[in-house]
Amino acid sequence: MYKISEQQIDHILRDIGARGVEMEDLQLNLLDHICCIIEQELEESGDFEQFYAATIRKFYKDELREIENETISLLTNKNYYVMKKVMIVSGLFSAAVFVMGIVLKFMHAPGASLGIVVGITIMSLIFLPLMFLLKAKEQQKKQEKLLMGLGTLSAILMSLSILFLVMHWQGALNLGYATVAILGLLFLPIYITSGIRKPESKVNTIVTSVMLVGVCCLWLTLVVSPASEKANLVKETNLFVRSQQVVKTEQRQLDRSMKGDSMAMTSLVLSRKIDKACEDLKAYILERSTGQSSIDVDFEVKGALIRNKWMGGYFNDGSEAKNKLEWLKSMVLEYNKVNDNSTDPYFQKIPVTQTILDMSEEKVLGALNSLLQIQMRVLQNERELVAMK
């Protein structure tokens, strides 16, 4: 049995590196394998150099570097198949969950939002990126890889834009605009330039380009233009301001008609508490949505337009606003109870369900109008009370 020396081990290791094997783990594995062969098969008095030269030739056909290329190929293919499996599984899972969310949405059943969010998220952040990585490996030209990357990025942004739009999250329009910009300013120019030059792909390039332009235009058709959006905001804000003025005018007229009537003034105590709570909540909502606690007729000059956005965390549990809302609800229930046996046949109870009191109104304008309706209902009841005296 041959005993290999440290100098011979160093020689083998240097020779393996000189033959083009750069991976350290592969170098050490080859070294260990070759040393084992030499120690087991070479006689104690044998020629090391000659035996090593014959042994190393057994590991390759043309050059030793081939073994490193084969190792890299095996590792790459292993990752390829894993990625492909994950892509297929994630695609099927996202599609199934997405369909389930849509079905639950049409059935008004719980879990619809969760299904839609999970389905679109997995499709956008797992399935589409993996599909791009796998398809990009099959492409040799950098231009084709670039086009595939831009197309995949556009698909991801568009799906996320739709998700944000459906869930009423901020940034939905920005994602959509980014998609249109990438398709129109980057993808299409490169795609048309590269495809229209080839006779065999000219027709497909034109047809695909027309379809992509149509998709972008269809999406932009659904988007409200800035001018139209501002006009709608001015109209909705103006309607709120007018309704607010009507409420204040009614309150002043009621106060004048009841002046000196101590019995009538006593009955106004609960009504005034409700009115004050409504004013406080309106000021809070306006402050959160417009930056101003009150809006007058000059709202357009001040830029205080009411945007009918989702209130989201306006009334978080434990917050002061939530406590005020709960207090208003208790006052309304007490008001309805006190006046339940009223002799006035025209007395109107203040509705509690399907209003801001049970958080059914989740948008700013709906909440403000709900508070105005509570104030108007109380004023109408008080005017009826005055008319009966």
C-alpha positions as CSV (number, residue, x, y, z in Angstrom):
1,M,0.0,0.0,0.0
2,Y,1.4,3.4,-1.1
3,K,1.7,6.2,1.5
4,I,1.1,9.5,-0.2
5,S,3.1,12.6,1.1
6,E,1.9,16.1,1.9
7,Q,4.0,17.4,-1.1
8,Q,2.3,15.0,-3.4
9,I,-1.1,16.1,-2.0
10,D,-0.3,19.7,-2.7
11,H,0.9,18.8,-6.2
12,I,-2.4,17.1,-7.0
13,L,-4.4,20.0,-5.7
14,R,-2.4,22.5,-7.7
15,D,-2.7,20.4,-10.8
16,I,-6.5,20.1,-10.4
17,G,-6.8,23.9,-10.2
18,A,-4.5,24.3,-13.2
19,R,-6.7,22.0,-15.3
20,G,-9.6,24.4,-14.9
21,V,-11.5,23.2,-11.9
22,E,-12.3,26.3,-9.8
23,M,-15.0,25.1,-7.4
24,E,-13.3,24.5,-4.1
25,D,-15.6,21.7,-2.9
26,L,-15.2,19.9,-6.2
27,Q,-11.4,20.3,-6.0
28,L,-11.3,18.8,-2.5
29,N,-13.6,15.9,-3.5
30,L,-11.4,15.1,-6.5
31,L,-8.3,15.3,-4.4
32,D,-9.8,12.9,-1.8
33,H,-10.9,10.5,-4.5
34,I,-7.6,10.5,-6.4
35,C,-5.6,10.1,-3.2
36,C,-7.7,7.1,-2.2
37,I,-7.1,5.4,-5.6
38,I,-3.4,6.1,-5.4
39,E,-3.0,4.7,-1.9
40,Q,-5.0,1.6,-2.6
41,E,-3.8,0.7,-6.1
42,L,-0.2,2.0,-6.4
43,E,2.6,-0.2,-5.1
44,E,4.8,1.1,-2.3
45,S,7.8,1.4,-4.7
46,G,5.7,2.5,-7.7
47,D,6.1,5.6,-9.8
48,F,3.8,8.3,-8.4
49,E,4.0,10.7,-11.4
50,Q,3.2,8.1,-14.0
51,F,0.4,6.5,-11.9
52,Y,-1.2,9.9,-11.2
53,A,-1.1,10.9,-14.8
54,A,-2.9,7.7,-15.8
55,T,-5.4,8.1,-12.9
56,I,-6.4,11.7,-13.6
57,R,-7.2,10.8,-17.3
58,K,-9.9,8.5,-16.1
59,F,-12.0,11.5,-14.9
60,Y,-12.5,13.3,-18.2
61,K,-12.8,12.8,-22.0
62,D,-11.0,15.9,-23.4
63,E,-10.1,18.0,-20.3
64,L,-10.7,17.9,-16.5
65,R,-12.8,21.1,-16.7
66,E,-15.7,19.0,-18.1
67,I,-16.4,17.6,-14.7
68,E,-17.0,21.1,-13.3
69,N,-19.3,22.0,-16.1
70,E,-21.3,18.8,-15.6
71,T,-21.5,19.5,-11.8
72,I,-22.8,23.0,-12.5
73,S,-25.3,21.6,-15.0
74,L,-26.6,19.1,-12.5
75,L,-27.0,21.7,-9.8
76,T,-28.7,24.0,-12.2
77,N,-31.1,21.4,-13.5
78,K,-31.9,20.4,-9.9
79,N,-32.9,24.0,-9.1
80,Y,-34.7,24.2,-12.4
81,Y,-37.0,21.2,-11.6
82,V,-37.6,22.5,-8.0
83,M,-38.5,25.9,-9.4
84,K,-40.7,24.4,-12.0
85,K,-42.6,22.3,-9.5
86,V,-43.1,25.3,-7.2
87,M,-44.3,27.4,-10.1
88,I,-46.9,24.8,-11.1
89,V,-48.1,24.3,-7.5
90,S,-48.3,28.0,-6.8
91,G,-50.1,28.6,-10.1
92,L,-52.7,25.9,-9.4
93,F,-53.1,27.0,-5.8
94,S,-53.5,30.7,-6.6
95,A,-56.0,30.0,-9.4
96,A,-58.1,27.7,-7.1
97,V,-58.0,30.2,-4.2
98,F,-58.8,33.1,-6.5
99,V,-61.8,31.3,-8.0
100,M,-63.0,30.4,-4.5
101,G,-62.8,34.1,-3.5
102,I,-64.8,35.2,-6.5
103,V,-67.5,32.6,-5.9
104,L,-67.7,33.7,-2.2
105,K,-67.9,37.3,-3.3
106,F,-70.9,36.6,-5.5
107,M,-72.5,34.6,-2.7
108,H,-71.8,37.4,-0.2
109,A,-70.2,34.8,2.0
110,P,-67.3,35.3,4.5
111,G,-63.8,34.7,3.2
112,A,-64.2,36.3,-0.2
113,S,-61.7,39.1,0.5
114,L,-59.1,36.6,1.9
115,G,-59.4,34.4,-1.1
116,I,-59.0,37.2,-3.6
117,V,-56.0,38.7,-1.7
118,V,-54.2,35.4,-1.3
119,G,-54.9,34.3,-4.9
120,I,-53.7,37.5,-6.5
121,T,-50.7,37.9,-4.2
122,I,-49.4,34.3,-4.8
123,M,-50.0,34.7,-8.6
124,S,-48.2,38.1,-8.6
125,L,-45.3,37.5,-6.3
126,I,-44.6,33.8,-6.7
127,F,-46.1,32.3,-9.9
128,L,-45.2,35.1,-12.4
129,P,-41.6,35.7,-11.1
130,L,-40.9,32.0,-11.2
131,M,-42.4,31.7,-14.7
132,F,-40.1,34.5,-15.9
133,L,-37.0,32.9,-14.4
134,L,-37.7,29.6,-16.0
135,K,-38.6,31.0,-19.4
136,A,-35.6,33.4,-19.3
137,K,-33.3,30.3,-19.1
138,E,-34.7,29.1,-22.4
139,Q,-33.9,32.4,-24.1
140,Q,-30.4,33.1,-25.5
141,K,-30.7,36.7,-26.6
142,K,-30.5,39.5,-24.1
143,Q,-33.3,41.4,-26.0
144,E,-35.7,38.5,-25.6
145,K,-34.9,38.3,-21.9
146,L,-35.5,42.0,-21.5
147,L,-38.8,41.8,-23.3
148,M,-39.9,38.9,-21.1
149,G,-38.8,40.7,-18.0
150,L,-40.8,43.9,-18.9
151,G,-43.8,41.9,-19.8
152,T,-43.7,39.9,-16.6
153,L,-43.2,43.1,-14.6
154,S,-46.2,44.7,-16.3
155,A,-48.4,41.7,-15.5
156,I,-47.3,41.8,-11.8
157,L,-48.0,45.5,-11.5
158,M,-51.4,45.2,-13.3
159,S,-52.6,42.3,-11.1
160,L,-51.4,44.2,-7.9
161,S,-53.2,47.3,-9.2
162,I,-56.5,45.4,-9.6
163,L,-56.0,43.9,-6.1
164,F,-55.4,47.3,-4.6
165,L,-58.4,48.7,-6.5
166,V,-60.7,45.9,-5.3
167,M,-59.5,46.2,-1.7
168,H,-59.7,50.0,-1.8
169,W,-56.0,50.3,-0.8
170,Q,-54.0,53.4,-1.6
171,G,-51.7,53.3,-4.6
172,A,-54.0,51.3,-7.0
173,L,-53.9,54.0,-9.7
174,N,-50.2,54.5,-9.4
175,L,-49.6,50.8,-10.0
176,G,-51.9,51.0,-13.0
177,Y,-50.2,54.1,-14.4
178,A,-46.8,52.4,-13.9
179,T,-48.0,49.3,-15.9
180,V,-49.2,51.5,-18.8
181,A,-46.0,53.5,-18.8
182,I,-43.8,50.3,-18.9
183,L,-45.9,48.7,-21.7
184,G,-46.2,51.9,-23.7
185,L,-42.8,53.5,-23.3
186,L,-40.5,50.5,-22.9
187,F,-42.0,47.2,-23.9
188,L,-43.8,48.2,-27.1
189,P,-41.0,50.2,-28.7
190,I,-38.5,47.3,-28.2
191,Y,-41.0,44.6,-29.2
192,I,-42.1,46.4,-32.4
193,T,-38.6,47.3,-33.4
194,S,-37.3,43.8,-33.0
195,G,-40.3,41.9,-34.4
196,I,-41.4,44.0,-37.4
197,R,-38.0,43.6,-39.1
198,K,-38.5,39.8,-39.5
199,P,-41.0,38.8,-42.2
200,E,-42.0,35.7,-40.3
201,S,-43.0,37.6,-37.2
202,K,-44.2,40.9,-38.7
203,V,-47.9,40.1,-38.6
204,N,-47.8,38.6,-35.1
205,T,-45.9,41.6,-33.8
206,I,-48.5,44.0,-35.2
207,V,-51.5,42.0,-33.9
208,T,-49.9,41.7,-30.4
209,S,-49.0,45.4,-30.3
210,V,-52.6,46.4,-31.2
211,M,-53.9,44.1,-28.5
212,L,-51.5,45.6,-25.9
213,V,-52.5,49.1,-26.9
214,G,-56.1,48.1,-26.6
215,V,-55.6,46.7,-23.1
216,C,-53.9,49.9,-21.9
217,C,-56.6,52.0,-23.4
218,L,-59.4,49.9,-21.9
219,W,-57.8,50.3,-18.4
220,L,-57.4,54.1,-18.9
221,T,-61.1,54.2,-20.0
222,L,-62.1,52.9,-16.6
223,V,-60.0,55.5,-14.8
224,V,-61.6,58.9,-14.0
225,S,-59.7,61.7,-15.5
226,P,-58.2,64.3,-13.1
227,A,-60.6,67.0,-14.4
228,S,-63.7,64.8,-14.0
229,E,-62.5,63.7,-10.6
230,K,-62.1,67.3,-9.4
231,A,-65.5,68.2,-10.8
232,N,-67.1,65.3,-8.9
233,L,-65.3,66.3,-5.7
234,V,-66.5,69.9,-6.0
235,K,-70.1,68.7,-6.6
236,E,-70.1,66.3,-3.6
237,T,-68.4,68.8,-1.3
238,N,-70.9,71.5,-2.4
239,L,-73.8,69.2,-1.6
240,F,-72.4,68.6,1.9
241,V,-71.9,72.3,2.5
242,R,-75.5,73.1,1.4
243,S,-76.9,70.4,3.7
244,Q,-74.8,71.7,6.5
245,Q,-76.2,75.2,6.0
246,V,-79.8,73.8,6.0
247,V,-79.1,72.1,9.3
248,K,-77.7,75.3,10.9
249,T,-80.6,77.4,9.6
250,E,-83.1,74.9,10.9
251,Q,-81.4,75.0,14.3
252,R,-81.5,78.8,14.5
253,Q,-85.2,78.9,13.5
254,L,-86.0,76.3,16.1
255,D,-84.2,78.2,18.8
256,R,-86.1,81.4,18.0
257,S,-89.4,79.7,17.9
258,M,-88.8,78.0,21.3
259,K,-87.4,81.1,23.0
260,G,-88.9,81.6,26.4
261,D,-90.6,78.2,26.4
262,S,-88.9,76.6,29.4
263,M,-90.7,73.3,28.9
264,A,-89.7,73.1,25.3
265,M,-86.1,74.1,26.1
266,T,-85.9,71.3,28.6
267,S,-86.9,68.8,25.9
268,L,-84.0,70.0,23.8
269,V,-81.3,68.8,26.2
270,L,-81.0,65.3,24.8
271,S,-81.4,66.6,21.2
272,R,-78.6,69.1,21.8
273,K,-76.3,66.4,23.1
274,I,-76.9,64.4,20.0
275,D,-76.3,67.4,17.8
276,K,-73.1,68.3,19.6
277,A,-71.8,64.7,19.2
278,C,-72.6,64.7,15.5
279,E,-70.7,68.0,15.0
280,D,-67.7,66.7,16.8
281,L,-67.6,63.5,14.7
282,K,-68.1,65.5,11.5
283,A,-65.2,67.8,12.5
284,Y,-63.0,64.7,13.2
285,I,-63.8,63.0,9.8
286,L,-63.3,66.3,7.9
287,E,-59.9,66.8,9.7
288,R,-58.8,63.3,8.8
289,S,-60.0,63.5,5.1
290,T,-59.4,67.2,4.2
291,G,-57.0,68.6,6.9
292,Q,-59.7,71.1,8.0
293,S,-62.2,70.6,10.8
294,S,-64.9,72.6,9.0
295,I,-65.8,73.5,5.4
296,D,-67.5,76.7,4.3
297,V,-68.6,78.0,0.9
298,D,-65.1,78.9,0.0
299,F,-63.9,75.3,0.2
300,E,-62.8,75.3,-3.5
301,V,-60.5,78.3,-2.9
302,K,-58.9,76.6,0.1
303,G,-58.6,73.3,-1.7
304,A,-60.7,71.5,1.0
305,L,-62.4,69.0,-1.2
306,I,-64.0,66.0,0.4
307,R,-62.7,62.8,-1.2
308,N,-65.0,59.9,-0.8
309,K,-62.3,57.5,0.3
310,W,-62.6,54.6,2.8
311,M,-62.2,55.6,6.4
312,G,-60.1,52.6,7.3
313,G,-58.7,53.2,10.8
314,Y,-60.7,56.4,11.5
315,F,-62.6,54.6,14.3
316,N,-60.1,52.1,15.8
317,D,-61.1,50.3,19.0
318,G,-60.2,52.3,22.1
319,S,-59.6,55.5,20.2
320,E,-61.3,58.8,21.3
321,A,-63.3,58.9,18.1
322,K,-64.5,55.4,18.6
323,N,-65.6,56.3,22.2
324,K,-67.5,59.4,20.8
325,L,-69.2,57.3,18.3
326,E,-70.3,54.8,20.9
327,W,-71.5,57.6,23.1
328,L,-73.5,59.0,20.2
329,K,-75.1,55.6,19.7
330,S,-76.1,55.4,23.4
331,M,-77.6,58.9,23.2
332,V,-79.6,58.0,20.1
333,L,-80.9,54.8,21.7
334,E,-81.9,56.8,24.8
335,Y,-83.5,59.4,22.6
336,N,-85.6,56.8,20.8
337,K,-86.6,55.2,24.1
338,V,-87.6,58.4,25.8
339,N,-89.7,59.5,22.8
340,D,-91.1,56.0,22.1
341,N,-94.4,56.8,23.9
342,S,-94.6,60.3,22.4
343,T,-98.1,61.5,21.7
344,D,-96.8,62.9,18.4
345,P,-97.9,60.6,15.7
346,Y,-95.2,62.1,13.4
347,F,-92.3,61.3,15.7
348,Q,-89.5,59.6,13.8
349,K,-87.1,57.4,15.5
350,I,-83.4,57.8,14.6
351,P,-82.3,54.6,12.7
352,V,-79.3,52.9,14.2
353,T,-78.7,50.1,11.7
354,Q,-77.3,50.7,8.2
355,T,-75.8,54.0,9.5
356,I,-72.5,55.2,10.8
357,L,-73.7,54.1,14.3
358,D,-73.1,50.5,13.4
359,M,-70.2,51.3,11.1
360,S,-72.2,50.3,8.0
361,E,-71.1,53.5,6.4
362,E,-67.4,53.0,5.6
363,K,-66.7,55.9,3.3
364,V,-66.2,59.6,4.2
365,L,-69.2,61.0,2.4
366,G,-71.5,58.3,3.6
367,A,-70.5,58.8,7.2
368,L,-70.9,62.6,6.9
369,N,-74.3,62.3,5.3
370,S,-75.4,59.8,7.9
371,L,-74.5,62.3,10.7
372,L,-76.4,65.0,8.9
373,Q,-79.5,62.8,8.6
374,I,-79.4,62.2,12.4
375,Q,-79.3,65.9,13.0
376,M,-82.1,66.5,10.5
377,R,-84.3,63.8,12.0
378,V,-83.8,65.3,15.5
379,L,-84.7,68.8,14.2
380,Q,-87.8,67.5,12.5
381,N,-89.0,65.9,15.7
382,E,-88.3,69.1,17.7
383,R,-90.3,71.2,15.2
384,E,-93.2,68.8,15.5
385,L,-93.0,69.2,19.3
386,V,-93.1,73.0,19.0
387,A,-96.0,72.8,16.6
388,M,-98.0,70.7,19.1
389,K,-97.6,73.2,22.0
